[in-house]
Amino acid sequence: MNNFHLNSDESINGISMADLEALIIEMVEKVLKKEDSMIFQSQHPPKAFLDTFGSWEDTRTVEEIVDDIYSSRTIS
């Protein structure tokens, strides 16, 4: 796999689909690695995120909730 490092002003004309795919994979892996390191650096998840757990309370059955969701949707 070739390692491409293009600046924002460089053209990608002439790049093969395989090379483009390799470049995309490399970019995604770089972003995921950065995200992973950010998660591990903060030992505690944000309070706003934790506050979302257990906040949904509903006495309806799953079927009733699904029926309600479908009946409230409209096709435009």
FIBAPA-770102 format. One line per field, with one value per residue (C-alpha): residue in one letter; residue number from 1; x, y, z negated. Coordinates in Angstrom, 2 decimals. Layout:
% FIBAPA-770102
resn	c(A  ...) .
resi	c(NUM  ...) .
x	c(X  ...) .
y	c(Y  ...) .
z	c(Z  ...) .
***
This chain:
% FIBAPA-770102
resn	c(M  N  N  F  H  L  N  S  D  E  S  I  N  G  I  S  M  A  D  L  E  A  L  I  I  E  M  V  E  K  V  L  K  K  E  D  S  M  I  F  Q  S  Q  H  P  P  K  A  F  L  D  T  F  G  S  W  E  D  T  R  T  V  E  E  I  V  D  D  I  Y  S  S  R  T  I  S) .
resi	c(1  2  3  4  5  6  7  8  9  10  11  12  13  14  15  16  17  18  19  20  21  22  23  24  25  26  27  28  29  30  31  32  33  34  35  36  37  38  39  40  41  42  43  44  45  46  47  48  49  50  51  52  53  54  55  56  57  58  59  60  61  62  63  64  65  66  67  68  69  70  71  72  73  74  75  76) .
x	c(0.00  1.31  1.18  -0.28  -0.12  -1.89  -2.20  -5.60  -4.39  -2.99  -4.89  -5.72  -5.98  -4.38  -4.85  -6.14  -9.22  -7.03  -4.80  -7.84  -9.30  -5.99  -5.89  -9.43  -8.64  -5.51  -7.49  -10.23  -7.69  -5.94  -9.21  -10.24  -6.84  -7.14  -10.67  -9.53  -6.68  -9.04  -11.42  -8.64  -7.18  -10.40  -10.98  -14.52  -17.22  -18.85  -21.65  -24.11  -23.50  -23.95  -27.13  -28.79  -28.67  -31.83  -33.64  -36.23  -39.29  -42.39  -45.17  -46.15  -45.14  -42.56  -45.32  -47.27  -44.19  -43.40  -47.03  -46.93  -43.71  -45.06  -48.44  -46.80  -44.62  -45.82  -44.61  -43.87) .
y	c(0.00  3.40  6.13  9.28  12.54  15.18  18.80  20.43  22.19  19.06  17.26  13.56  13.11  9.88  8.09  4.53  3.27  0.93  3.81  5.96  3.17  2.76  6.50  6.48  3.51  5.25  8.41  6.50  4.54  7.80  9.39  6.28  6.11  9.78  9.22  6.18  8.11  10.95  8.49  6.83  10.18  11.17  8.51  9.68  10.02  13.46  13.96  14.95  11.59  9.65  11.57  10.07  6.57  5.51  8.71  7.01  5.97  4.67  2.41  1.30  -2.04  -2.20  -2.92  0.15  2.36  1.01  1.48  5.05  5.79  4.41  6.13  9.52  9.33  10.79  10.18  13.40) .
z	c(0.00  0.95  -1.64  -0.11  -1.96  0.07  -0.87  -0.44  2.72  4.41  7.16  7.00  10.76  11.83  8.51  8.87  7.08  5.03  3.98  3.18  1.07  -0.75  -1.41  -2.82  -5.06  -6.30  -7.09  -8.93  -10.97  -11.89  -13.05  -15.03  -16.70  -17.69  -19.04  -21.03  -22.61  -23.56  -25.24  -27.23  -28.28  -29.98  -32.60  -33.28  -30.62  -30.45  -32.97  -30.23  -28.55  -31.78  -32.57  -29.48  -30.96  -32.70  -31.74  -29.50  -31.43  -29.69  -30.88  -27.38  -25.91  -23.15  -20.64  -21.75  -21.43  -17.96  -16.86  -18.16  -16.27  -12.99  -13.35  -13.98  -10.84  -7.57  -4.07  -2.24) .
***
